[in-house]
Amino acid sequence: MKKRNAHHGPPIDAYIVPDTDEHQNEEVADHDKRLKYLSGFSGTGGVAVVTQTKAVFWTGWMYHKQADEELSCDWQLFVHGESKRLDEWLLDEFKPNSRVGADLKLISNGDWEFLFHALANESISLVPINNNIIDMIWIDNRPDHPTREAYVWPLEYAGKRWEDKLDATRDKIKALGCDAMIVTALDEIAWLLNIRGHDIPYGPFLKSYVIVSKDQLHLYTDSVKLSPDVRKHLHTDNCISAHCARLHDYEAIWIDLRSLSQIWQKVLIPSATEFHNGASRCIYILINTEKRKQAPSPIMYMMAEKNSVEKEGMRLSHIRDSAAMCNILAKLNEQFKNGQKLTELAVANMVDKYREEQNFSRGASFRSIVGYGPNGAIPHYTPSTSSSLKLDHISTLVIDSGAHYWDGTTDVTRTVHFGQPSAEQIEAYTRVLMASIDLASFTFPYNLKLNQIDVIARAPLWDFGYDYKHGTSHGIGVFLKVHEPPVNMYYGQKASDVVLKEGYFISDEPGYYKENHFGVRLETILEVITKNETMGKYLTFVPITLVPFEPKLIDYYMLSPKQVHWLNEYNGKIRKMVGTELLKSNNSRLGYEWMMDRTMPLFSGGSRNEVSILVAAALLVAIATVNHVMAV
């Protein structure tokens, strides 16, 4: 920071280090984990500021405890939304004429402009640093760039030729008054070209840029990663038509954009949306001011609205995945009954192993979250050798995991209990279940905004005087991102015009977190469908995650007849569809019996005597479990 030759200018007083890469990814390759190298923080959503005398770190509340454990005492830790913002801290810390540096490739244009104007009001300069300072000092033991080849995503799963997607994209670009677009989001490139890669952890993406114009497509990547099959698929040899990919080195984008943009009248540059920050500042400034148009990527909306083949793939992949979860939870239940000592880390490893063995599996879609007791109250907690707790029969266990398959991506959370839960745990679980059911069974006008829908899920918890800080719902891709834009359902978010459409797939994941005690979260993926056409333009949901809930944690007196009816239909669907899948394998008998035991039909006539019978039966099972545990 002091050396003039390091960044071709006077010394800088502060340096910003985000946790992203050039594509603003949530997860980044080991080679690009600059923030982890600097701070030791292994989560996501962090950003640091280093001065000559201080080191300051911001993260979200879901990662606060992890950051507190992983950062040394040299760091001052802040939580987004609960303490000073980065710009506020800088304004308090520095006097006019101070200089704050940042790498333009690693910061989005939206974040740059906000910070630039905030600092400029106090005559503090935000300085572009072309040579990343962390790269200058991270010499020894830095991981190499990923080198595995990309591959073609077959038409039998994609449902639409990439050339047809390209034509549709060009139509959208033209409708926005532009004659070219820079595609920076890796999931959009994967969807557009029907290719997948290995460059990002938990994301099947090829690190690349794409430029789409009315008659050309330019692909910027490491060409070594393009197999002969991919080259043939993209018609890269002798590319002269509008439906082929012109290959360039990854770094050539920084030179080519200046020259290519001279022939365009208007260039679409993606702006920030939910779960993506848009193009980097470096991409943005390469286009002349009068030629820029910033808007949400039209590819994002086409990608979210799945075609018929993608819909069927998502349904089938979730049936297989749900069967895997039944086997996992049944095995855990058996091991606990047999007195086997279990830890969070052992459970996470088991979850990952089972998922890898499933048909069409392409790996985990995110780091498995397994939190027992107090760790379950940390929404994004992931166990490590130093933090992993032993499981017992006292508290709840939250398991949040998912996988990529050739035909879909999954994300499911279930909360279980291996003993007799307390009244507090039962009430918390039941209210989360009520919230989940209320959203899943909701019918609404097609133009209802996401933040309006969110209140439906939170109402049973608000009645309890409780709220959770994370969103209720995110989009999910088809063998793409597990957090897919544009959906992020949260009533506290800024006003958004995003509405749901038929063909969207979203999560349904309310939660309850009692700090330092226990947590409950239930996550089910829902397909957005059109309600009976005679009703007009109304939408509703169909659950495609088919994993039973935990009967011993449910107070059936609290459920309304409508909620009981929904639960009966859901359990019947599990028995029919997941039961059939489980019976295909001789190794799934335990999972089948576990599933059948937890999907017994409930009476829905509203008779308290009938409900009492069910509660008594569940209580007998719970007492038997406790007696067994005590005997062990």
LINNOR-V871452 format. One line per field, one symbol per residue. burial: 1 if it has 24 or more other ideal C-beta (glycine too) atoms within 12 Angstrom, else 0. A space follows every 10 residues. Layout:
BEGIN
burial = ???
END
This chain:
BEGIN
burial = 1000001000 0111111111 1111111110 1111111110 1111111111 1000111111 1111111111 1000111111 0000011011 1011000111 1111111111 1110110010 0001111110 0111000000 0000010001 1110001111 1110110111 0110010111 1111111111 1111111111 1111111111 1110011111 1110110001 1011110000 0011111101 0011011001 1001011111 1111111111 1111111000 1111111111 1111111011 1011111111 1111111111 1110011000 0111111111 1101100101 1111111111 1111111111 1110001110 1110111111 1111111111 1111111111 1000111111 1111111111 1111000111 1111111111 1001001111 1111111111 1111111111 1010010111 1111111111 1111000111 1111111111 0000000011 1111111111 1111110110 0011011111 1011101110 1100000101 1101111111 0100000000 1001100100 1100100000 00
END
